[in-house]
Amino acid sequence: MKIQKTLKRRLIFKPYEGDPNVVAGVDLSFPSREEGLAVIVLLEYPSMKVLRYVSERVKIRFPYIPGLLVFREGPAFLKAWEKLQVKPDLVVFDGQGIAHPRGIGIASHMGLFISIPTIGVAKSRLYGWHEELPNEEGASVPLKDKFGNTIGYVIRTKKSGKPIYISPGHLIDVESSYRIIKHMTVPGKRIPEPTRIADILTKKLKKGLF
């Protein structure tokens, strides 16, 4: 927690000018209690055409503790990151950005390591509050901290479907994160393409399909 509080002060938030050319989606999972698996997929933007992917398996050395998942998942991501011969312009994580009890989820924490704009897109709320979200596809409301500051957005990408929670990680602001993720979401799919495709690849790797 002390490390997180120290690193939080180094985060930078600024508008993302224009559009990225290549984006990355990151998915992290655990094939067993002792092993972590990281997948990073590169996609062309805005077509979302898959360019290539890398993966890495590492031995788990940190227990499961809510709010400290980066210390369990981060090493696998950084090992996979080393394999990328071409670096993306922006990275999307299946997890939190600043929508975190100490304001530094995995997207923010790892953003400090790679010095590339990062966004967190989570499937559940870890921190913050928001007004009621209309039951309409594309509906969105701001996600706020206890002081009323906007730290992200909640979007219902499918009618009657569960929402997703977007928050900036590092080197990008709230509004830019919201804009870019909306453009990466395909009609009928809950999760934006970068992390959705990374999740598909992760499941295939765990099954040994390639």
N, C-alpha and C positions, 0 to 999 in steps of 0.2 A: 504493500500500500504506500509506503514511503517512496519507493521508486516511481510509482504512478503519479503521486503528487508532485514529485520533482520534474518528471518528464512533461507533465501537463503544461507547465509554464513555457515550454519550448514550442508548443503547437502554434502554427500560423494559419490564419483563415483569410482568404482573399478571393475575389471573383475569378472564375476560370474563363478566360477570354477565348472566344471562338469554340471550336469543337476538337476533340481528340481525333487522331488518325487510327491509332491502335489502342485498344483497351484490354485489360486483363480481368478475368474472373477468378476468384480464389475460393476453394472449398477445402475444409479440413475435417477429417473424420478419424475414427479409431477402429481399425479392423480387429483389434484385440485389446486387452487391458494393458499390454506392454508396448503396443505399437501405434504410432500416429502416422497418418497418411495425408500428404498435402498435394493438391492438384492446382496448377495454374494454367489457364487456357487463354490464349491470345486471340482476339477477334478484331476484324476490320470494322471501323465505325464510319457511317451509320448502318452498313449492310448487315452487320453481325455475322459475317462469314468467318468461320473458324480458320485460323492461320496455322496454329501449332499448339502443342501443350507439353508441359513437363510435369513430372511427379516425383515425389521423394517419400521414403518411409524412414522413420526414425524411432529410436527407443524412447518411451515416455519416462520422463524423470521428475515430473511435477504432478501432484494429486489434483483431483477435480475440486475446485473451489470457486463458486459463483463470484463473478467480478474480477477474478484473477486468471481467467482462461487463457489469456495471451501467454502466460508463462508455461502453459501446458502445450499450446498449439503453435506458438510463434517459432520455435526452433525448426519445426518441420517446414513451415513456410519459407524461412530464410535459406534452408538447404535447397529447396526447390528453386527459389529465386536465383541462386548461384548458377543454375543450369541454363537460364535464359540467355541466349546469344543476342536477342533483340529485346530491348526494354520497351514496355508500353508507355503511353503518354499519361495513363490514368489507371488506377487499380480499384476494383470493386470487391469488397470482402463480404462473405456471408457472416455478418456479425455487426457489432456496434461501432460507431464512430465516437462522437462525444456524448451520445445518449447513454451515459454510463454513470454510476453513482459518484465516481471521482473524475468524470469528464474525459476519460481516456480508455476507450475500448480497443479491440484488436486493430481496427482500421487506423485509428490514430497512432497507437503505439508502433505498429509496423511502418506507418508512414514516416516516422522519424528515422527509421533505419534505412529506408530506401530512397528518401528525399524525392518522392514522386507524389502527385496529388492522389489521395485515397478517399474512398467513400464507404461507409458501412451501410449494408442493407440487411436488416434482421427480420426474422419471421415472428418475433415476439417482442414485447416491450420489457426492457430491463429497468428503465428509469424515465421519469418525466410524466407529464399528464397532458391530456388533450380533450377538446370538446367532442361531443358525439359526432361520429363519422357517418354521413349519409350512406344509405345502402344503394349506391349507384357506382357503376364502373367508372373509374377515373376520379372519384371524389377524394378530396384531400383536406386535411386540417393541420395546422402547425402543432408540433410537439414542443412543449415548454418545460423549463426547469422550475424549481420551487420559487424562483424569483420572478417568473413570468417571462424570462428570456426565451426566444425561439431557438431550439437546439436541433431541430430537424422537422421532418414532415411525416405524417401518417397517410398512406395512400391505399385505397381499396382498388386494386387492379382488376378484380372480377366482381360482378354483381353478386351479392350474398356471400362472397368469399372473404376469408380472413385478410386483414390488411398487412402491409409491410411497413417497416419503420426505417426511414432514411435519415442518416445524419452524417455530416462531414467528418472526415478523418483528419487530414493534414494537407495544407497548401491548397485548400479549396473552401468556399464558404457554403452556408446553408442553401441559399437560393440556387447557386450553380449546381450543387449536388442534386437538388430536386429536379431542376431542368434536365440534366443529363440522364438521370435514372428514368424519368418519364419517357424519354426518347428511346431507351433501351428495353422497354417493356412491350412485348408482343400481345395483341388482343387475345384473350382467352387463357393467358398464362399468368399465374400469380407473381412469379419471381422474374426479375429482369434477366435478360439473356446471358450476360457474363457468368453470373453465379448459378443460373439454372443449368447451363451446359457443363460447367465445372462439376456440379453435383452429379449429373448423368455420367460423366467420365469417372468420377470417384466410385460410383456404384459398380460400374463395369470392371474397374481395376480390382475392387474387392472380391468380385466374383471370378476373377482370373480370365475375363473374356478377351483381354489383350494386354 
